[in-house]
Amino acid sequence: MSINALSYIGVNSDKIEDWQDFATKNLGMQKTDYSKKSLFFRMDDQKQRFTISGEPGDKLAFLGWEVEEKSDLQKYAKRLEDNGIDVFIGDKNLADMRFVDELIYFDDPVGNRIELVYRPHIDNSPFVPGRPISGFKTDVCGLGHAVLHVSNVDMLIPFYRDILDFKISDYSFDPISLCFFHVNGRHHSFALIGSGQQGFHHFMVEYKNLDDVGQGYDLLQYNHKNGIAYTLGRHTNDYMTSFYAHTPSGFFIENGWGGRIIDPTTWVPHETNEGPSFWGHERLYLPDDERLKFRKKRIETAQQGKRSPMIIDCPWLYQNIQ
């Protein structure tokens, strides 16, 4: 049994107009008209990738993870219950709302709602982006990745690694505790950041074209004063070139390109000690003393000449890059 992709994300927010504008004009998602009370967005041929509930709160509502086989739902339910986790079977109304055949749901040890789903529904009509982009890199890699604030990374690792079968990609301790997990060839689909807080840190969408990231960077600065949370930069572990934006709900969204593809069958977990970024990713939202810790680490990395290996443009891997 296995979980093989991040299928969808749901957020509680009543900032409907702000989110509609942000997700379409800045991110390039397609708004669909499934409901007048909630917002549903497409990123590809899947009917639903991102949902805004219309309810107040501005927080993560749920993470939907796709399982490989229908029987996996029962197998995970038993394992979760054997470990003292209450599991609920989604009824037909909930399955229809999520556009999946079947699902179960439960909370992780700190209260984040997790949904395991079987067979997300496909929309046969073409994906029409909210702004001109070449598309999102989803397919077998799923929506992207999601990152949670936690007070203690070590406390949650056993739940995601041992019960949900997430595989550790890498981890780091300086300048902050981080642990990254993969469920497919994307370097990480999930991560925990030991910030001492609780809640949603960010989620990432990956574009097929670097220019879509750069143009989104310009558009966000033009349309939203102080819209940039992290400047353009490149990560050390997944080689993603990206920037982070403030969302209407307060958490961040990473807009990326060129993420690392790994072979899960041979991958060996390891510590990443170069810091989070080779260059850039200046954290504009932090006070100066906090920003300095990350900046010092980047300067050390630059002085040591650390960089990613050359990425080969492989047609069968990257497919329709334009």
Backbone as numpy.savetxt, mean C-alpha at the origin, in Angstrom:
# Nx Ny Nz CAx CAy CAz Cx Cy Cz
-2.20 -23.28 1.37 -3.05 -22.09 1.37 -2.17 -20.85 1.37
-2.67 -19.77 0.79 -1.84 -18.57 0.73 -2.68 -17.33 0.45
-2.18 -16.21 0.96 -2.66 -14.88 0.60 -1.73 -14.38 -0.48
-2.26 -13.95 -1.62 -1.37 -13.65 -2.73 -1.38 -12.21 -3.22
-2.21 -11.32 -2.65 -2.20 -9.93 -3.12 -3.03 -9.04 -2.20
-2.64 -7.78 -2.12 -3.48 -6.75 -1.52 -4.54 -6.38 -2.55
-5.79 -6.71 -2.25 -6.86 -6.56 -3.23 -7.49 -5.17 -3.21
-7.77 -4.65 -2.00 -8.42 -3.35 -1.91 -8.19 -2.73 -0.54
-8.47 -1.43 -0.45 -8.34 -0.67 0.79 -9.60 0.15 1.00
-10.08 0.21 2.24 -11.22 1.05 2.58 -10.87 2.04 3.66
-11.38 3.25 3.53 -11.11 4.33 4.48 -12.42 4.95 4.93
-12.54 5.23 6.23 -13.68 5.99 6.74 -13.38 7.48 6.62
-14.20 8.19 5.89 -14.07 9.64 5.77 -15.35 10.22 5.20
-15.75 11.38 5.72 -16.90 12.07 5.15 -16.48 13.24 4.25
-15.18 13.30 3.93 -14.67 14.34 3.03 -14.83 13.87 1.58
-16.07 13.64 1.19 -16.37 13.02 -0.09 -15.85 13.86 -1.27
-16.17 15.13 -1.29 -15.75 15.97 -2.41 -14.24 16.09 -2.49
-13.59 16.24 -1.34 -12.13 16.34 -1.32 -11.48 15.07 -1.86
-12.00 13.92 -1.42 -11.43 12.65 -1.87 -11.71 12.40 -3.36
-12.88 12.77 -3.82 -13.19 12.57 -5.23 -12.22 13.35 -6.10
-11.95 14.58 -5.72 -11.02 15.42 -6.47 -9.60 14.88 -6.37
-9.18 14.49 -5.17 -7.82 14.04 -4.94 -7.53 12.73 -5.68
-8.42 11.76 -5.55 -8.18 10.44 -6.12 -8.21 10.43 -7.64
-9.02 11.29 -8.24 -9.12 11.32 -9.70 -8.10 12.26 -10.32
-8.11 13.53 -9.93 -7.28 14.54 -10.58 -5.81 14.44 -10.23
-5.50 13.94 -9.03 -4.10 13.83 -8.63 -3.56 12.41 -8.81
-4.30 11.41 -8.33 -3.80 10.04 -8.42 -4.08 9.41 -9.78
-5.17 9.81 -10.42 -5.52 9.21 -11.71 -6.43 8.01 -11.61
-7.04 7.78 -10.43 -8.00 6.68 -10.30 -9.29 7.03 -11.03
-10.08 6.01 -11.32 -11.38 6.19 -11.97 -12.49 6.05 -10.94
-13.32 7.08 -10.79 -14.47 7.00 -9.90 -15.57 6.21 -10.58
-16.19 5.32 -9.82 -17.33 4.55 -10.33 -18.58 4.95 -9.57
-19.73 4.73 -10.15 -21.00 5.21 -9.58 -21.80 4.07 -8.96
-21.17 3.31 -8.09 -21.86 2.20 -7.46 -22.76 2.66 -6.31
-22.47 3.82 -5.71 -23.22 4.27 -4.55 -23.19 5.78 -4.46
-24.26 6.37 -3.91 -24.31 7.81 -3.70 -23.71 8.20 -2.35
-23.63 7.24 -1.43 -23.15 7.54 -0.08 -21.65 7.33 0.05
-21.09 6.45 -0.74 -19.67 6.12 -0.67 -19.00 6.38 -2.01
-17.67 6.42 -1.98 -16.89 6.56 -3.21 -16.18 5.24 -3.49
-16.22 4.81 -4.73 -15.51 3.61 -5.17 -14.61 4.00 -6.33
-13.37 3.49 -6.29 -12.42 3.84 -7.33 -11.79 2.58 -7.93
-11.60 2.64 -9.24 -10.89 1.59 -9.96 -9.47 2.05 -10.26
-8.57 1.05 -10.42 -7.21 1.31 -10.86 -6.85 0.44 -12.06
-7.74 -0.50 -12.38 -7.48 -1.47 -13.45 -8.81 -2.13 -13.79
-8.78 -3.41 -14.15 -10.04 -4.07 -14.51 -10.81 -4.59 -13.31
-10.24 -4.52 -12.12 -10.97 -4.94 -10.93 -12.03 -3.89 -10.58
-13.21 -4.33 -10.20 -14.33 -3.40 -10.00 -14.08 -2.39 -8.89
-13.30 -2.79 -7.89 -13.10 -1.90 -6.76 -11.72 -2.11 -6.17
-10.96 -1.02 -6.06 -9.64 -1.08 -5.44 -9.56 -0.20 -4.19
-10.31 0.90 -4.20 -10.21 1.88 -3.11 -11.59 2.44 -2.82
-11.95 2.49 -1.53 -13.29 2.90 -1.12 -13.22 3.95 -0.02
-14.05 4.98 -0.15 -14.26 5.97 0.91 -15.69 5.78 1.41
-15.86 5.56 2.70 -17.15 5.12 3.24 -18.21 6.20 3.32
-17.81 7.46 3.43 -18.77 8.52 3.70 -19.04 8.71 5.17
-18.42 7.89 6.02 -18.59 7.99 7.47 -17.46 8.83 8.06
-17.72 9.59 9.13 -16.66 10.38 9.75 -15.60 9.49 10.39
-14.45 10.05 10.63 -13.40 9.29 11.31 -12.02 9.48 10.71
-11.93 9.58 9.38 -10.64 9.74 8.70 -9.61 8.73 9.20
-9.93 7.46 9.00 -9.02 6.40 9.42 -9.20 5.19 8.52
-8.24 4.29 8.60 -8.34 3.03 7.87 -9.55 2.25 8.34
-10.37 1.80 7.39 -11.55 0.99 7.73 -11.24 -0.49 7.59
-10.54 -0.87 6.51 -10.22 -2.28 6.29 -9.17 -2.42 5.21
-8.44 -3.53 5.28 -7.53 -3.97 4.23 -8.06 -5.29 3.70
-8.24 -5.40 2.38 -8.73 -6.62 1.77 -7.60 -7.38 1.10
-7.40 -8.63 1.51 -6.32 -9.47 0.97 -6.93 -10.66 0.23
-6.44 -10.91 -0.97 -6.98 -11.98 -1.80 -6.31 -13.31 -1.49
-7.11 -14.36 -1.36 -6.57 -15.71 -1.18 -6.61 -16.45 -2.51
-5.77 -17.47 -2.60 -5.62 -18.18 -3.87 -6.80 -19.11 -4.15
-7.26 -19.83 -3.14 -8.33 -20.81 -3.31 -9.49 -20.51 -2.36
-10.69 -20.89 -2.77 -11.87 -20.70 -1.93 -11.70 -21.40 -0.58
-11.11 -22.58 -0.59 -10.93 -23.34 0.65 -9.98 -22.65 1.62
-9.16 -21.73 1.12 -8.24 -21.01 1.99 -8.98 -20.19 3.05
-10.17 -19.71 2.73 -10.94 -18.93 3.70 -11.22 -19.76 4.95
-11.65 -21.00 4.75 -11.94 -21.87 5.89 -10.66 -22.23 6.64
-9.59 -22.47 5.91 -8.33 -22.86 6.54 -7.78 -21.73 7.40
-7.82 -20.50 6.86 -7.34 -19.37 7.65 -8.26 -19.09 8.83
-9.57 -19.25 8.62 -10.51 -19.03 9.72 -10.21 -19.97 10.88
-9.94 -21.23 10.57 -9.63 -22.20 11.63 -8.33 -21.83 12.34
-7.31 -21.47 11.57 -6.03 -21.12 12.18 -6.18 -19.89 13.08
-6.92 -18.90 12.61 -7.14 -17.69 13.40 -7.88 -18.01 14.70
-8.95 -18.80 14.58 -9.73 -19.15 15.77 -8.91 -19.99 16.74
-8.06 -20.86 16.22 -7.18 -21.66 17.07 -6.20 -20.78 17.85
-5.95 -19.58 17.33 -5.06 -18.64 18.00 -5.82 -17.54 18.74
-7.10 -17.79 18.99 -7.88 -16.88 19.81 -8.42 -15.65 19.12
-8.44 -15.65 17.79 -8.95 -14.52 17.02 -10.38 -14.80 16.59
-11.30 -13.90 16.90 -12.68 -14.04 16.45 -12.78 -13.78 14.95
-13.41 -14.70 14.23 -13.54 -14.60 12.78 -15.02 -14.56 12.42
-15.35 -13.71 11.45 -16.73 -13.56 11.01 -16.83 -13.83 9.51
-17.90 -14.49 9.11 -18.13 -14.78 7.70 -18.97 -13.66 7.11
-18.47 -13.05 6.05 -19.21 -11.99 5.40 -20.45 -12.52 4.69
-21.59 -11.85 4.89 -22.81 -12.30 4.21 -22.82 -11.82 2.76
-23.87 -12.16 2.04 -23.95 -11.82 0.62 -23.96 -10.31 0.41
-24.62 -9.57 1.29 -24.65 -8.11 1.15 -23.26 -7.51 1.24
-22.46 -8.00 2.19 -21.10 -7.49 2.33 -20.25 -7.91 1.14
-20.39 -9.16 0.71 -19.63 -9.62 -0.46 -19.97 -8.79 -1.69
-21.25 -8.48 -1.87 -21.66 -7.65 -3.01 -21.08 -6.25 -2.88
-21.03 -5.72 -1.67 -20.50 -4.38 -1.45 -19.00 -4.33 -1.76
-18.31 -5.44 -1.49 -16.86 -5.51 -1.75 -16.56 -6.02 -3.16
-17.58 -6.46 -3.89 -17.41 -7.00 -5.24 -16.47 -8.20 -5.25
-16.78 -9.16 -4.38 -16.05 -10.42 -4.31 -17.06 -11.55 -4.19
-16.61 -12.78 -4.46 -17.50 -13.93 -4.30 -17.78 -14.23 -2.83
-16.71 -14.29 -2.02 -16.85 -14.63 -0.61 -15.75 -13.93 0.19
-15.99 -13.79 1.51 -14.96 -13.20 2.36 -15.18 -13.58 3.82
-14.10 -13.48 4.59 -14.16 -13.52 6.05 -13.48 -12.26 6.55
-13.74 -11.89 7.81 -13.08 -10.71 8.35 -12.81 -10.88 9.84
-11.83 -10.11 10.34 -11.37 -10.21 11.72 -10.48 -9.01 12.00
-10.10 -8.82 13.24 -9.20 -7.74 13.62 -7.82 -8.31 13.95
-6.78 -7.56 13.59 -5.44 -7.95 14.03 -5.30 -7.60 15.52
-4.18 -7.93 16.16 -4.07 -7.74 17.61 -4.21 -6.30 18.10
-4.10 -5.30 17.22 -4.26 -3.91 17.66 -5.51 -3.27 17.07
-6.39 -4.09 16.49 -7.70 -3.58 16.09 -7.87 -3.18 14.65
-6.88 -3.43 13.79 -7.04 -3.15 12.36 -7.89 -4.24 11.71
-8.91 -3.84 10.98 -9.80 -4.83 10.35 -9.15 -5.40 9.09
-9.08 -6.71 9.04 -8.52 -7.44 7.91 -9.64 -8.26 7.27
-9.72 -8.21 5.95 -10.69 -9.02 5.21 -9.93 -9.93 4.25
-10.22 -11.21 4.30 -9.67 -12.16 3.34 -10.76 -12.47 2.33
-10.44 -12.32 1.06 -11.48 -12.39 0.03 -11.10 -13.40 -1.04
-12.14 -13.98 -1.62 -11.94 -14.90 -2.73 -12.62 -14.36 -3.97
-11.89 -14.31 -5.05 -12.34 -13.96 -6.39 -12.96 -12.55 -6.47
-12.13 -11.53 -6.49 -12.63 -10.17 -6.74 -13.28 -10.09 -8.12
-14.31 -9.28 -8.24 -15.05 -9.19 -9.49 -14.35 -8.27 -10.48
-14.47 -8.63 -11.75 -13.82 -7.91 -12.85 -14.86 -7.10 -13.61
-14.46 -5.89 -14.00 -15.29 -5.02 -14.84 -14.76 -5.11 -16.26
-15.59 -5.53 -17.18 -15.13 -5.72 -18.56 -15.02 -4.42 -19.35
-15.53 -3.33 -18.79 -15.37 -2.04 -19.48 -13.96 -1.52 -19.26
-13.43 -0.74 -20.20 -12.05 -0.25 -20.09 -11.85 0.64 -18.87
-10.68 0.57 -18.27 -10.30 1.49 -17.21 -10.07 2.87 -17.81
-10.72 3.89 -17.26 -10.60 5.27 -17.75 -10.01 6.12 -16.63
-8.72 6.45 -16.69 -8.09 7.17 -15.58 -8.65 8.58 -15.41
-8.55 9.06 -14.17 -9.05 10.40 -13.86 -8.18 11.51 -14.38
-6.94 11.22 -14.70 -6.04 12.12 -15.43 -5.23 11.27 -16.39
-4.63 11.87 -17.40 -3.90 11.07 -18.39 -2.68 10.37 -17.77
-2.76 9.06 -17.62 -1.64 8.25 -17.15 -1.57 6.98 -17.99
-0.41 6.31 -17.92 -0.23 5.05 -18.65 -0.84 3.87 -17.92
-1.28 4.07 -16.69 -1.90 3.01 -15.92 -1.12 2.69 -14.66
-1.71 1.84 -13.83 -1.10 1.41 -12.58 -0.55 0.00 -12.73
0.55 -0.27 -12.04 1.14 -1.60 -12.04 0.46 -2.42 -10.93
-0.51 -3.23 -11.33 -1.29 -4.02 -10.37 -1.18 -5.50 -10.74
-2.15 -6.02 -11.46 -2.16 -7.40 -11.94 -1.85 -8.36 -10.78
-0.89 -9.27 -10.95 -0.61 -10.27 -9.92 0.00 -9.65 -8.66
0.49 -8.42 -8.77 1.12 -7.77 -7.61 0.10 -7.07 -6.71
-1.14 -6.96 -7.15 -2.16 -6.34 -6.33 -2.15 -4.83 -6.38
-2.93 -4.23 -5.49 -3.13 -2.78 -5.48 -1.83 -2.02 -5.33
-0.98 -2.46 -4.43 0.26 -1.75 -4.10 0.74 -2.24 -2.76
0.96 -1.33 -1.81 1.25 -1.77 -0.45 0.60 -0.85 0.57
0.47 -1.36 1.80 -0.11 -0.63 2.91 0.85 -0.69 4.09
0.96 0.44 4.82 1.89 0.54 5.94 1.15 1.07 7.16
1.32 0.39 8.29 0.62 0.75 9.52 1.58 1.30 10.57
1.14 2.34 11.28 1.79 2.78 12.51 1.57 1.72 13.58
2.60 1.42 14.36 2.44 0.55 15.53 3.34 1.05 16.65
2.97 0.71 17.87 3.81 1.10 19.00 4.98 0.15 19.17
4.79 -1.12 18.75 5.83 -2.13 18.90 5.79 -3.07 17.71
6.77 -2.98 16.83 6.81 -3.82 15.63 6.89 -5.30 15.99
7.75 -5.63 16.95 7.97 -7.04 17.30 6.70 -7.73 17.77
5.79 -6.97 18.39 4.57 -7.57 18.92 3.65 -8.07 17.81
3.68 -7.41 16.64 2.76 -7.77 15.56 3.35 -8.73 14.54
4.66 -8.86 14.51 5.30 -9.73 13.51 4.75 -11.16 13.56
4.63 -11.80 14.73 4.13 -13.19 14.74 2.75 -13.35 14.13
1.86 -12.35 14.31 0.52 -12.46 13.75 0.57 -12.50 12.23
1.27 -11.55 11.64 1.29 -11.48 10.17 2.19 -12.55 9.56
3.29 -12.88 10.22 4.21 -13.88 9.66 3.73 -15.30 9.89
3.32 -15.63 11.10 3.05 -17.02 11.46 1.59 -17.43 11.23
0.66 -16.49 11.35 -0.75 -16.83 11.18 -1.24 -16.54 9.77
-0.86 -15.38 9.23 -1.31 -15.01 7.88 -0.31 -15.38 6.79
0.86 -15.90 7.16 1.85 -16.38 6.20 2.51 -15.28 5.38
2.49 -14.04 5.87 3.25 -12.99 5.19 4.74 -13.31 5.37
5.52 -13.10 4.33 6.95 -13.40 4.38 7.75 -12.11 4.58
8.70 -12.14 5.49 9.51 -10.95 5.75 10.46 -10.72 4.59
10.46 -9.50 4.09 11.40 -9.10 3.03 12.68 -8.55 3.64
12.54 -7.54 4.49 13.68 -6.98 5.19 13.18 -6.19 6.38
14.13 -5.70 7.17 13.80 -4.95 8.37 14.94 -3.98 8.65
14.66 -2.96 9.44 15.70 -1.99 9.80 15.37 -1.40 11.16
16.40 -0.81 11.79 16.25 -0.25 13.13 16.66 1.21 13.21
17.37 1.70 12.21 17.92 3.05 12.24 17.52 3.81 10.98
16.90 4.97 11.09 16.61 5.75 12.30 15.28 5.40 12.97
14.57 4.40 12.46 13.30 3.99 13.06 13.09 2.51 12.77
12.36 1.83 13.63 12.12 0.39 13.47 11.08 0.14 12.38
11.42 -0.72 11.41 10.55 -1.04 10.28 10.63 -2.53 9.97
9.52 -3.10 9.52 9.53 -4.48 9.03 8.64 -4.56 7.81
9.17 -5.15 6.72 8.49 -5.21 5.44 8.16 -6.67 5.09
6.96 -6.88 4.52 6.49 -8.23 4.21 6.06 -8.33 2.74
6.28 -9.50 2.13 5.79 -9.73 0.77 4.82 -10.90 0.76
3.89 -10.87 -0.21 2.95 -11.97 -0.43 2.97 -12.41 -1.90
3.79 -11.72 -2.70 3.98 -12.05 -4.12 5.32 -11.47 -4.55
5.51 -11.24 -5.82 6.79 -10.75 -6.31 7.10 -9.30 -6.00
6.11 -8.51 -5.64 6.37 -7.13 -5.21 7.18 -7.18 -3.92
8.24 -6.37 -3.86 9.15 -6.43 -2.71 8.42 -6.40 -1.38
7.44 -5.52 -1.25 6.58 -5.58 -0.07 5.18 -5.09 -0.40
4.22 -5.81 0.14 2.81 -5.43 0.04 2.28 -4.91 1.37
3.11 -5.02 2.41 2.68 -4.64 3.76 3.91 -4.30 4.57
3.76 -3.36 5.50 4.87 -3.01 6.38 4.35 -2.44 7.69
5.19 -2.55 8.71 4.92 -1.99 10.03 6.00 -0.98 10.35
5.60 0.18 10.85 6.55 1.22 11.22 6.40 1.52 12.70
7.47 1.35 13.45 7.43 1.52 14.90 7.53 2.98 15.31
6.51 3.72 15.00 6.49 5.16 15.28 6.02 5.48 16.69
5.49 4.47 17.40 4.91 4.73 18.70 3.46 5.15 18.62
2.92 5.26 17.40 1.53 5.64 17.21 0.71 4.41 16.80
-0.56 4.62 16.57 -1.44 3.60 16.02 -2.19 4.21 14.84
-2.43 3.42 13.80 -3.21 3.93 12.68 -2.56 3.67 11.34
-3.05 4.39 10.35 -2.64 4.20 8.95 -1.53 5.20 8.63
-0.36 4.69 8.24 0.73 5.58 7.84 0.58 5.99 6.38
0.52 5.00 5.48 0.32 5.32 4.06 -0.03 4.07 3.27
-0.51 4.29 2.06 -0.53 3.20 1.08 0.14 3.69 -0.19
0.60 2.74 -1.00 1.36 3.06 -2.20 0.64 2.58 -3.44
0.64 3.42 -4.47 0.22 3.01 -5.81 1.42 3.17 -6.73
1.61 2.20 -7.62 2.76 2.20 -8.52 2.29 2.44 -9.95
2.92 3.41 -10.59 2.57 3.77 -11.97 3.46 3.01 -12.95
2.96 2.85 -14.17 3.73 2.17 -15.21 4.76 3.09 -15.85
4.62 4.39 -15.66 5.49 5.35 -16.32 6.01 6.35 -15.30
7.33 6.57 -15.27 7.92 7.52 -14.34 7.37 8.93 -14.53
7.06 9.29 -15.77 6.53 10.63 -16.02 5.19 10.84 -15.34
4.41 9.78 -15.15 3.15 9.91 -14.43 3.39 10.32 -12.98
4.48 9.82 -12.39 4.85 10.22 -11.03 5.29 11.68 -11.02
6.17 12.04 -11.95 6.66 13.41 -12.00 5.56 14.43 -12.26
4.66 14.10 -13.17 3.56 15.02 -13.45 2.60 15.10 -12.27
2.39 13.99 -11.58 1.58 14.02 -10.37 2.20 14.89 -9.30
3.53 14.86 -9.22 4.28 15.70 -8.27 4.04 17.18 -8.56
4.11 17.54 -9.83 3.85 18.93 -10.23 2.40 19.32 -9.98
1.48 18.45 -10.37 0.06 18.76 -10.22 -0.32 18.96 -8.75
0.22 18.12 -7.90 -0.13 18.22 -6.48 0.37 19.54 -5.90
1.58 19.94 -6.28 2.11 21.20 -5.77 1.33 22.40 -6.31
0.82 22.26 -7.53 0.05 23.34 -8.15 -1.35 23.43 -7.56
-1.97 22.27 -7.31 -3.37 22.24 -6.88 -3.57 22.29 -5.37
-2.54 21.90 -4.61 -2.71 21.79 -3.16 -1.51 22.40 -2.44
-1.73 23.49 -1.74 -0.67 24.11 -0.96 -0.24 23.14 0.14
1.05 22.95 0.29 1.61 22.03 1.29 1.10 20.60 1.09
0.87 20.21 -0.17 0.37 18.87 -0.45 1.42 17.78 -0.38
2.70 18.15 -0.46 3.79 17.17 -0.45 4.22 16.87 0.98
4.25 15.59 1.34 4.71 15.17 2.67 6.17 14.74 2.64
6.56 13.95 1.60 7.95 13.56 1.37 8.29 14.02 -0.05
9.43 14.65 -0.21 9.85 15.04 -1.55 10.21 13.81 -2.38
10.42 14.02 -3.67 10.80 12.93 -4.56 12.10 12.29 -4.09
12.14 10.96 -4.09 13.33 10.25 -3.63 13.29 8.80 -4.08
14.30 8.03 -3.63 14.36 6.61 -4.00 14.68 5.75 -2.79
13.87 4.73 -2.58 14.03 3.86 -1.41 15.16 2.86 -1.61
15.76 2.47 -0.48 16.90 1.56 -0.51 16.50 0.09 -0.62
15.33 -0.26 -0.12 14.99 -1.69 -0.11 14.23 -2.14 -1.35
13.24 -1.36 -1.80 12.47 -1.79 -2.97 12.79 -0.97 -4.22
13.75 -0.04 -4.12 14.23 0.76 -5.25 13.15 1.65 -5.86
12.07 1.87 -5.14 10.97 2.67 -5.65 11.36 4.14 -5.71
11.16 4.76 -6.87 11.28 6.21 -7.01 9.89 6.79 -6.77
9.78 7.69 -5.80 8.44 8.08 -5.37 8.44 9.40 -4.61
7.24 9.91 -4.40 7.01 10.98 -3.43 5.77 10.61 -2.63
5.59 11.26 -1.50 4.43 11.01 -0.64 3.60 12.28 -0.56
2.29 12.11 -0.64 1.36 13.23 -0.58 0.49 13.14 0.67
0.11 14.31 1.18 -0.92 14.36 2.21 -2.27 14.06 1.57
-3.05 13.19 2.18 -4.40 12.92 1.68 -5.42 13.76 2.46
-6.65 13.85 1.99 -7.67 14.58 2.73 -7.94 14.02 4.13
-7.55 12.77 4.37 -7.80 12.15 5.68 -6.60 12.17 6.61
-5.50 12.79 6.19 -4.38 12.98 7.09 -3.24 11.99 6.95
-3.52 10.77 6.51 -2.42 9.83 6.27 -1.79 10.17 4.91
-0.78 9.41 4.52 -0.06 9.70 3.28 -0.41 8.69 2.20
-0.12 9.07 0.96 -0.13 8.11 -0.14 1.18 8.26 -0.90
1.83 7.13 -1.15 3.09 7.11 -1.90 2.77 6.89 -3.37
3.29 7.77 -4.21 3.14 7.69 -5.66 4.47 7.21 -6.23
4.55 5.97 -6.73 5.84 5.40 -7.06 5.95 4.82 -8.46
7.19 4.52 -8.83 7.51 3.88 -10.11 8.79 3.07 -9.93
8.86 1.94 -10.66 10.10 1.18 -10.75 10.40 0.31 -9.55
9.37 -0.16 -8.85 9.59 -0.98 -7.67 10.23 -2.32 -7.99
10.93 -2.83 -7.02 11.70 -4.06 -7.17 10.79 -5.29 -7.20
11.08 -6.20 -8.12 10.41 -7.49 -8.18 11.37 -8.56 -7.67
10.90 -9.37 -6.73 11.74 -10.40 -6.14 11.20 -11.78 -6.50
12.01 -12.79 -6.23 11.56 -14.18 -6.37 11.26 -14.70 -4.96
9.99 -14.82 -4.60 9.66 -15.23 -3.23 10.21 -16.60 -2.84
10.48 -17.45 -3.82 10.94 -18.81 -3.51 12.39 -18.84 -3.07
13.17 -17.83 -3.43 14.59 -17.82 -3.09 14.98 -16.66 -2.18
14.03 -15.77 -1.91 14.35 -14.56 -1.16 14.74 -14.88 0.28
15.79 -14.21 0.78 16.25 -14.39 2.15 16.05 -13.08 2.91
15.29 -13.08 4.00 15.11 -11.84 4.78 16.44 -11.32 5.31
16.57 -10.01 5.40 17.83 -9.42 5.84 17.59 -8.04 6.41
18.59 -7.53 7.10 18.52 -6.17 7.62 18.99 -5.19 6.55
18.24 -4.12 6.38 18.65 -3.02 5.51 19.19 -1.92 6.40
20.48 -1.60 6.26 21.10 -0.64 7.18 21.52 0.66 6.53
21.07 0.88 5.27 21.41 2.13 4.59 20.43 3.27 4.91
19.43 2.98 5.74 18.37 3.95 5.96 17.28 3.76 4.92
16.17 4.49 5.03 15.04 4.27 4.14 15.27 4.68 2.68
16.16 5.66 2.44 16.25 6.23 1.08 17.69 6.46 0.66
17.98 6.18 -0.62 19.28 6.52 -1.20 19.45 8.03 -1.29
18.38 8.69 -1.64 18.39 10.15 -1.80 16.95 10.65 -1.70
16.80 11.95 -1.43 15.48 12.56 -1.41 14.61 12.08 -0.26
13.29 12.11 -0.48 12.30 11.77 0.55 12.48 12.62 1.81
12.78 13.91 1.60 12.82 14.84 2.74 11.43 14.90 3.35
11.35 14.64 4.63 10.07 14.56 5.33 9.62 15.94 5.78
8.90 16.61 4.90 8.54 18.00 5.13 7.58 18.19 6.29
6.88 17.15 6.66 5.87 17.24 7.72 6.47 17.15 9.12
7.72 16.72 9.22 8.34 16.53 10.52 8.98 17.81 11.03
9.09 17.98 12.35 9.88 19.09 12.90 11.35 18.92 12.54
12.10 19.99 12.61 13.49 19.99 12.12 14.35 18.92 12.78
14.20 18.71 14.10 15.07 17.75 14.77 14.80 16.32 14.31
13.53 16.00 14.02 13.19 14.68 13.52 13.67 14.50 12.08
13.52 15.53 11.27 13.98 15.46 9.88 15.48 15.24 9.81
16.21 15.83 10.77 17.66 15.75 10.76 18.15 14.31 10.87
17.46 13.47 11.64 17.88 12.07 11.79 17.86 11.34 10.45
16.80 11.55 9.68 16.70 10.91 8.37 17.70 11.52 7.39
17.89 12.83 7.48 18.82 13.50 6.56 20.25 13.03 6.79
20.64 12.86 8.05 21.99 12.39 8.36 22.23 11.00 7.77
21.21 10.15 7.85 21.36 8.80 7.31 21.53 8.84 5.80
20.79 9.72 5.12 20.92 9.84 3.66 22.30 10.37 3.27
22.82 11.31 4.05 24.15 11.85 3.76 25.21 10.76 3.92
25.09 9.94 4.97 26.02 8.82 5.15 25.96 7.88 3.94
24.75 7.57 3.50 24.57 6.68 2.35 25.20 7.28 1.10
25.02 8.58 0.90 25.60 9.25 -0.27 27.12 9.26 -0.20
27.67 9.53 0.98 29.13 9.58 1.12 29.77 8.21 0.91
29.02 7.16 1.19 29.52 5.80 0.97 29.26 5.30 -0.45
28.54 6.11 -1.23 28.28 5.76 -2.62 27.35 4.58 -2.79
26.45 4.37 -1.85 25.52 3.24 -1.96 24.41 3.59 -2.93
24.05 2.61 -3.75 23.00 2.84 -4.76 22.41 1.49 -5.15
21.30 1.55 -5.87 20.67 0.31 -6.32 21.41 -0.22 -7.55
21.30 -1.52 -7.83 21.84 -2.05 -9.08 21.04 -1.52 -10.26
21.63 -1.60 -11.45 20.94 -1.17 -12.66 19.71 -2.05 -12.89
18.57 -1.41 -13.16 17.35 -2.15 -13.47 17.25 -2.29 -14.98
17.16 -3.52 -15.44 17.06 -3.80 -16.87 15.61 -3.66 -17.31
15.39 -2.99 -18.42 14.03 -2.86 -18.98 13.67 -4.19 -19.64
12.94 -5.00 -18.90 12.61 -6.35 -19.35 11.15 -6.39 -19.80
10.87 -6.53 -21.09 9.48 -6.44 -21.59 8.52 -7.41 -20.92
8.95 -8.66 -20.67 8.01 -9.62 -20.08 7.71 -9.27 -18.62
8.60 -8.46 -17.98 8.38 -8.08 -16.59 7.56 -6.81 -16.48
7.91 -5.82 -17.26 7.26 -4.52 -17.15 6.15 -4.32 -18.17
6.06 -5.19 -19.14 4.98 -5.22 -20.11 4.80 -3.89 -20.82
3.67 -3.24 -20.62 3.29 -2.11 -21.49 3.77 -0.75 -20.98
5.04 -0.64 -20.64 5.56 0.68 -20.29 5.55 1.55 -21.53
5.02 2.75 -21.41 4.94 3.66 -22.56 5.83 4.87 -22.33
